[in-house]
Structures are given as C-alpha cells and as structure tokens.
Amino acid sequence: MPAVSSVLVTGGGLAGTATAIGLAAAGVAVDLIDIKPEITAVGSGITMQGNGLRELRRLGVWDDALAAGYPFNSLGLRAPDPAGTLLAEIPDARTGGPDLPDLPATLGLPRPALARIMADRAVATGAKLRLGTCVSSLSQDDGGVDVVFCDGSAGRYDLVVGADGIRSATRRMIGITDEPRPTGMGIFRAFGPRPASVTRTDLYYGGPCYIAGYCPTSEDTLYAYVVEDARDRSALTPAERLAAMRALAGAYHGPWDDIRQTLTDPGTASYTLFEALVVPAPWNRGRVVLIGDAAHACPPTLAQGGAQALEDAAVLTELLLSGDSPGDALWSAFTARRFVRAKTVVEASCQLGQWQLDHEQGDIPGLIAQISALVTQPA
Ligand SMILES: Cc1cc2nc3c(=O)[nH]c(=O)nc-3n(C[C@H](O)[C@H](O)[C@H](O)COP(=O)(O)OP(=O)(O)OC[C@H]3O[C@@H](n4cnc5c(N)ncnc54)[C@H](O)[C@@H]3O)c2cc1C
C-alpha cells in the first residue's frame, strides 16, 4: 500500500509531471496544478543528459521523447577563430549507466514538446491536471494538508509536493526564506531551424562571450545560446534581443555562420540570468515537500537541472510507494538520497562558471568527469 492516497502537486514542469506520473500510475489520486494557462508555453530547447533519459524511460515516455528529439553522443569544442576550428570531439559520458546501453549520452528536445509528452502521460496515468490555478493557502495537521486554491475551491491531501520552480510560492508558504542568488552570468537563447552542419552540441569558449553553443533539438530544430556577464537586458524589445544575440554570435564561425542566418524569429529569443539555490535539508515541513528547482537550482553549465528534478521525483515516488508513512523515516531517507547529490551538482555547475568569471584555469574536464561519475550511479 502506498504511504499516501491523495497528493497535490503544484507545478507542471519536469519535477511535477514526473511525480504525478509515478504516483498516479500506482493508483494514488493526484491533482497536478500549474499557474500557467498552457503547459507547453515555455519555448527554447533543453539538453537532457543520460541520467535524465533513464528517468524518462522509467516513466514510460522514452519512445515519445526520442521521436521528438535529437540524440547524440559527443561534444565538440571549437575555437572562436574565423574558421570555427574544431579543437576536439569528446565522447559524452553515458550517464544513463551501463545497464541501458541503448540510451544515447544526450538528447536535445524542444521544451514545449517535452512538456506536452510529460503532461499527456500524467493525464493518461490518471492525474487530474488543472491549469491556470495556484494555491492561496496551506494549513496542515498530523493527518493531512488543507489547501485553498486561488479560485476559492479547496481540498484536503495526504501530501503536497511543491514542484513550482525556482521562485516557488510553496517554499515561501512553508516558511523557507532561502531564495536563488545570481551567479554573475546571463544567457541569450533562441530557437530556430537546424542546419545540416549541426549534429551535436558544440561549445566555443572565449571571444566576446564566455560560452557560445548550440544543441540540435530535432531533425528540423535547434536552440543556440551565448553566455555573457550578467546585465540588465530587460529593456530590450524581442527584436533588439535577437539583434544583440546575433551581434555577439557574430564572433563565432563554422556552424554558427549557418545558424546566424536562420535565427530570425524574435519571438524565440530570451535572456535569462544564471541563478543558484540549495535549500538546506530537510526539504519538507511536515506533509509539504519541495522538489526540483524549488529546492535546488543550478546554472545550466552542466545541463543537469532537468535531470536532477526528475531524480527528485523518482526517489520521492519510490519512497512513498514503498509504504512508509510520510514521517521522519521517509524524510530522512529522502534527504540521504537527494541532498548531497543535488547540492554537489549545483556547486559544480557554479564552479564551472566561476572559473570563467575569475579568468582562472580550473580543472574543467576533471570536474565534469566527477559529476558524470556521480550522476551515472542510480539516484
Ligand atoms: C537558461 C537555462 C537553461 C537551462 N538549460 C537546461 C538544460 O539544457 N538541461 C537541463 O537539464 N536543465 C536546464 N536548465 C534547468 C532546468 O530548466 C530546470 O532545472 C528544470 O526545468 C526544473 O524543473 P522543475 O519542474 O523543478 O521546475 P520548472 O521547470 O521551473 O517548472 C515549474 C512549474 O511550476 C509552475 N509554477 C510556478 N509557480 C507556480 C505556482 N505558484 N503554482 C502552480 N504552479 C506554479 C510553472 O509554471 C512551471 O510550469 C536550464 C535552466 C536555465 C535557467
């Protein structure tokens, strides 16, 4: 018997949908809410590493994800020179683990496609999805959590899972005051057609940006990005944002010359400051627990945030389905399996950026290898 029979999940990102799928598939009554009116509204692309793909497979969405995305197994390093010289092609770590050799090292996906796949699976397993909804208040006693929603409706649940992202309202509602901190970098991203020259992620270090890169997200699409010192770019119109990104990317060549020509839709261009957060353990207060970016968030220098969110969901689901009541033993087990691992990933992601900010030659390959070895182990 699961430890819970009714669960509210706030937030329909990777952490929330994965939790909803795992619990609903086991017969738990799950309400999954998201404040947005449309779950697929977030654009751009995402790079999913093998340990995240392992979770997608466990959730029964691997075939759909593979069909929607673009798999690859190596990383290119290119110079910021007039030829975009390929300096190295490095085999990517297969962090899905040796037991799943069919998984690629990496899958690029359009974010809206992945969001649709996850939401559809959550609904198919029996979760009730409500969009355009949020929680206005939570109160709990020994037996459950009373929730009032923003539309005035109410419910009582055995457990509330706060998967509402880096600016989690659930986090604040349970009295946790930790907030994300800026790490000093900002990223332009844009989404566009995939030229034939792009068949994997290539990273260019140096030039006017810290990093310029791209990731194929399907046969037809890619997302491209340039990382700079954090700046207030909020006054830029979408057209100005795309123009600024294209101007910075003008220093990069090779496949970038093809990409620049086809990045023409200002509606796909975004600018985001890098932020980091590790909420000290435990991530629960009674019967309300935080997972994913609500509990720990990293700059995307290792592209591990999505995978870590999926791992939180997997471990929480496993513990809840193993029959423990949501009490001290369960929360201790959750902390033991998730806190140090997620914190290590956040710290390593920050370190990679900090070395660049400090113009310091850190052991980048060594740190990446250390994290790859860590996340290849089961969560
Ligand atoms: C620029 C950038 C690039 C990144 N690139 C990668 C990458 O390539 N690979 C990777 O693995 N990770 C990447 N990440 C990190 C990754 O996006 C996150 O770690 C991951 O999306 C976290 O998932 P989540 O479900 O915890 O949160 P989110 O994806 O943020 O989902 C939270 C959900 O909660 C909803 N919500 C918010 N507030 C409320 C509320 N009050 N009530 C109800 N719902 C609410 C939101 O609408 C959203 O749908 C990147 C992050 C950034 C900033």
The ligand as an SDF file (V2000), in Angstrom:
LIG
                    3D

 53 58  0  0  0  0  0  0  0  0999 V2000
   18.8040   29.3670  -19.0880 C   0  0  0  0  0  0  0  0  0  0  0  0
   18.5850   27.9780  -18.5760 C   0  0  0  0  0  0  0  0  0  0  0  0
   18.8980   26.8900  -19.3740 C   0  0  0  0  0  0  0  0  0  0  0  0
   18.7230   25.6040  -18.8820 C   0  0  0  0  0  0  0  0  0  0  0  0
   19.0730   24.5420  -19.6590 N   0  0  0  0  0  0  0  0  0  0  0  0
   18.9560   23.2930  -19.1690 C   0  0  0  0  0  0  0  0  0  0  0  0
   19.3220   22.1830  -19.9630 C   0  0  0  0  0  0  0  0  0  0  0  0
   19.7330   22.3160  -21.1160 O   0  0  0  0  0  0  0  0  0  0  0  0
   19.1950   20.9400  -19.4220 N   0  0  0  0  0  0  0  0  0  0  0  0
   18.7020   20.7480  -18.1420 C   0  0  0  0  0  0  0  0  0  0  0  0
   18.5890   19.5960  -17.7040 O   0  0  0  0  0  0  0  0  0  0  0  0
   18.3310   21.7890  -17.3780 N   0  0  0  0  0  0  0  0  0  0  0  0
   18.4330   23.0450  -17.8720 C   0  0  0  0  0  0  0  0  0  0  0  0
   18.0410   24.0960  -17.1110 N   0  0  0  0  0  0  0  0  0  0  0  0
   17.4500   23.8460  -15.7900 C   0  0  0  0  0  0  0  0  0  0  0  0
   16.0540   23.2750  -15.9320 C   0  0  0  0  0  0  0  0  0  0  0  0
   15.2880   24.0920  -16.8010 O   0  0  0  0  0  0  0  0  0  0  0  0
   15.3840   23.1900  -14.5710 C   0  0  0  0  0  0  0  0  0  0  0  0
   16.2620   22.6440  -13.6340 O   0  0  0  0  0  0  0  0  0  0  0  0
   14.1370   22.3240  -14.6300 C   0  0  0  0  0  0  0  0  0  0  0  0
   13.2430   22.8510  -15.5760 O   0  0  0  0  0  0  0  0  0  0  0  0
   13.4840   22.2650  -13.2510 C   0  0  0  0  0  0  0  0  0  0  0  0
   12.2430   21.6350  -13.3620 O   0  0  0  0  0  0  0  0  0  0  0  0
   11.1250   21.9440  -12.2810 P   0  0  0  0  0  0  0  0  0  0  0  0
    9.9830   21.0900  -12.6730 O   0  0  0  0  0  0  0  0  0  0  0  0
   11.6890   21.8180  -10.9290 O   0  0  0  0  0  0  0  0  0  0  0  0
   10.7960   23.4840  -12.4590 O   0  0  0  0  0  0  0  0  0  0  0  0
   10.1630   24.2530  -13.6890 P   0  0  0  0  0  0  0  0  0  0  0  0
   10.5370   23.6430  -14.9670 O   0  0  0  0  0  0  0  0  0  0  0  0
   10.5000   25.6940  -13.4790 O   0  0  0  0  0  0  0  0  0  0  0  0
    8.5970   24.0580  -13.5090 O   0  0  0  0  0  0  0  0  0  0  0  0
    7.8840   24.7130  -12.5050 C   0  0  0  0  0  0  0  0  0  0  0  0
    6.4330   24.8040  -12.9180 C   0  0  0  0  0  0  0  0  0  0  0  0
    5.7040   25.3740  -11.8450 O   0  0  0  0  0  0  0  0  0  0  0  0
    4.7950   26.3150  -12.3490 C   0  0  0  0  0  0  0  0  0  0  0  0
    4.5250   27.2750  -11.2810 N   0  0  0  0  0  0  0  0  0  0  0  0
    5.2650   28.3250  -10.8830 C   0  0  0  0  0  0  0  0  0  0  0  0
    4.6860   28.9350   -9.8380 N   0  0  0  0  0  0  0  0  0  0  0  0
    3.5600   28.2430   -9.5670 C   0  0  0  0  0  0  0  0  0  0  0  0
    2.5470   28.3670   -8.5830 C   0  0  0  0  0  0  0  0  0  0  0  0
    2.5830   29.3290   -7.6580 N   0  0  0  0  0  0  0  0  0  0  0  0
    1.5330   27.4840   -8.5900 N   0  0  0  0  0  0  0  0  0  0  0  0
    1.4700   26.4870   -9.5270 C   0  0  0  0  0  0  0  0  0  0  0  0
    2.4140   26.3240  -10.4840 N   0  0  0  0  0  0  0  0  0  0  0  0
    3.4510   27.1800  -10.4920 C   0  0  0  0  0  0  0  0  0  0  0  0
    5.4870   26.9150  -13.5530 C   0  0  0  0  0  0  0  0  0  0  0  0
    4.5500   27.4740  -14.4500 O   0  0  0  0  0  0  0  0  0  0  0  0
    6.2100   25.7090  -14.1260 C   0  0  0  0  0  0  0  0  0  0  0  0
    5.4250   25.0220  -15.0770 O   0  0  0  0  0  0  0  0  0  0  0  0
   18.2020   25.3920  -17.5750 C   0  0  0  0  0  0  0  0  0  0  0  0
   17.8700   26.4870  -16.7730 C   0  0  0  0  0  0  0  0  0  0  0  0
   18.0660   27.7750  -17.2680 C   0  0  0  0  0  0  0  0  0  0  0  0
   17.7110   28.9430  -16.3890 C   0  0  0  0  0  0  0  0  0  0  0  0
  1  2  1  0
  2  3  1  0
  2 52  2  0
  3  4  2  0
  4  5  1  0
  4 50  1  0
  5  6  2  0
  6  7  1  0
  6 13  1  0
  7  8  2  0
  7  9  1  0
  9 10  1  0
 10 11  2  0
 10 12  1  0
 12 13  2  0
 13 14  1  0
 14 15  1  0
 14 50  1  0
 15 16  1  0
 16 17  1  0
 16 18  1  0
 18 19  1  0
 18 20  1  0
 20 21  1  0
 20 22  1  0
 22 23  1  0
 23 24  1  0
 24 25  2  0
 24 26  1  0
 24 27  1  0
 27 28  1  0
 28 29  2  0
 28 30  1  0
 28 31  1  0
 31 32  1  0
 32 33  1  0
 33 34  1  0
 33 48  1  0
 34 35  1  0
 35 36  1  0
 35 46  1  0
 36 37  1  0
 36 45  1  0
 37 38  2  0
 38 39  1  0
 39 40  1  0
 39 45  2  0
 40 41  1  0
 40 42  2  0
 42 43  1  0
 43 44  2  0
 44 45  1  0
 46 47  1  0
 46 48  1  0
 48 49  1  0
 50 51  2  0
 51 52  1  0
 52 53  1  0
M  END
$$$$
